[in-house]
Amino acid sequence: MSETKQSMLTITKLSKYYGKNHVLKKVNLNVKKGEVVCIIGPSGSGKSTFLRCINLLERPSSGSIFYQDNDVLDGKWKTNEYRQHVGMVFQGYYLFPFKKVIDNITMAPRTLKNKNKAEAEVEALELLKKVGLADKDDVYPASLSGGQKQRVAIARALAMHPELLLFDEPTSALDPELVGEVLRVMKGLAEEGMTMVVVTHEMGFAREVANRVIFMEGGYIVEEGAPEEIFGNPKNERTREFLARVL
Ligand SMILES: Nc1ncnc2c1ncn2[C@@H]1O[C@H](COP(=O)(O)OP(=O)(O)OP(=O)(O)O)[C@@H](O)[C@H]1O
């Protein structure tokens, strides 16, 4: 298989301005099938904006995004169609409060993939079991803890059978004792071969689960490498300073 065939996502010279604020500066990223890439870096370095550009929640100012062989920015591919391939899990869960857990999970497959109710529900129950919430199908999100809500959000993303999952600081809003249950689910997905790009402040997770760690600062990718390299022997002074502060 050629290099390009293996590439799931190829981002070239991606820039983003908010007014005069140059938030992403010609960022390149290549993600291969089955890879787990963790993006770390200080607050305001552009990590979330980068993920939001990948998911088309933000329109990049310039640069290109190719998903497999498709030019994501050329307008031929509908955003909803693209998002069936590339799912996203947010810091704030974004569950629908007036829908029961099962309906939160079945809504997108039913409306976007025309799945019938019974079929979608069977699958949703399996996904709830997978994230350790088999008995929570019939409750409303308000009765769940933050960690449980985030696991429902992961099940909801999985219900669309994405080939690539983006996680934007999925545990940052959680009380410390709830972080582990979400990271365990994410680790399980990584072990199953799910391709993932994860913006995280959880250095232990990045070190243990990532195939590649990217350090961003000031809108640039300052350094990237295997977790052993980034955490064990970072080459860049700025990476060293950041890790010294957070570890
Ligand atoms: N919608 C927006 N409008 C204007 N400026 C924005 C917007 N979103 C982000 N920014 C700015 O872009 C810069 C990068 O923000 P971003 O949220 O991508 O950083 P981050 O690395 O994810 O930070 P954190 O770890 O705190 O979430 C910041 O200066 C921020 O103020």
PDBQT file of the ligand as one rigid body, heavy atoms in Angstrom, charges set to zero:
ROOT
HETATM    1  N1  LIG A 301     -14.408  31.779  18.075  1.00  0.00    +0.000 N 
HETATM    2  C1  LIG A 301     -13.326  32.530  18.310  1.00  0.00    +0.000 A 
HETATM    3  N2  LIG A 301     -13.289  33.845  18.020  1.00  0.00    +0.000 NA
HETATM    4  C2  LIG A 301     -12.199  34.602  18.229  1.00  0.00    +0.000 A 
HETATM    5  N3  LIG A 301     -11.046  34.122  18.773  1.00  0.00    +0.000 NA
HETATM    6  C3  LIG A 301     -11.031  32.828  19.102  1.00  0.00    +0.000 A 
HETATM    7  C4  LIG A 301     -12.147  31.950  18.898  1.00  0.00    +0.000 A 
HETATM    8  N4  LIG A 301     -11.813  30.706  19.321  1.00  0.00    +0.000 NA
HETATM    9  C5  LIG A 301     -10.544  30.789  19.772  1.00  0.00    +0.000 A 
HETATM   10  N5  LIG A 301     -10.076  32.053  19.652  1.00  0.00    +0.000 N 
HETATM   11  C6  LIG A 301      -8.726  32.488  20.009  1.00  0.00    +0.000 C 
HETATM   12  O1  LIG A 301      -7.805  31.624  19.369  1.00  0.00    +0.000 OA
HETATM   13  C7  LIG A 301      -6.678  31.364  20.214  1.00  0.00    +0.000 C 
HETATM   14  C8  LIG A 301      -6.512  29.876  20.379  1.00  0.00    +0.000 C 
HETATM   15  O2  LIG A 301      -7.597  29.331  21.116  1.00  0.00    +0.000 OA
HETATM   16  P1  LIG A 301      -7.844  27.773  21.276  1.00  0.00    +0.000 P 
HETATM   17  O3  LIG A 301      -9.098  27.594  22.054  1.00  0.00    +0.000 OA
HETATM   18  O4  LIG A 301      -7.756  27.112  19.953  1.00  0.00    +0.000 OA
HETATM   19  O5  LIG A 301      -6.592  27.350  22.138  1.00  0.00    +0.000 OA
HETATM   20  P2  LIG A 301      -6.330  26.024  22.972  1.00  0.00    +0.000 P 
HETATM   21  O6  LIG A 301      -4.903  25.681  22.757  1.00  0.00    +0.000 OA
HETATM   22  O7  LIG A 301      -7.335  24.986  22.617  1.00  0.00    +0.000 OA
HETATM   23  O8  LIG A 301      -6.537  26.500  24.472  1.00  0.00    +0.000 OA
HETATM   24  P3  LIG A 301      -7.183  25.741  25.748  1.00  0.00    +0.000 P 
HETATM   25  O9  LIG A 301      -6.220  24.646  26.115  1.00  0.00    +0.000 OA
HETATM   26  O10 LIG A 301      -7.280  26.810  26.788  1.00  0.00    +0.000 OA
HETATM   27  O11 LIG A 301      -8.532  25.232  25.304  1.00  0.00    +0.000 OA
HETATM   28  C9  LIG A 301      -6.938  32.124  21.507  1.00  0.00    +0.000 C 
HETATM   29  O12 LIG A 301      -6.248  33.358  21.409  1.00  0.00    +0.000 OA
HETATM   30  C10 LIG A 301      -8.431  32.357  21.492  1.00  0.00    +0.000 C 
HETATM   31  O13 LIG A 301      -8.778  33.509  22.183  1.00  0.00    +0.000 OA
ENDROOT
TORSDOF 0
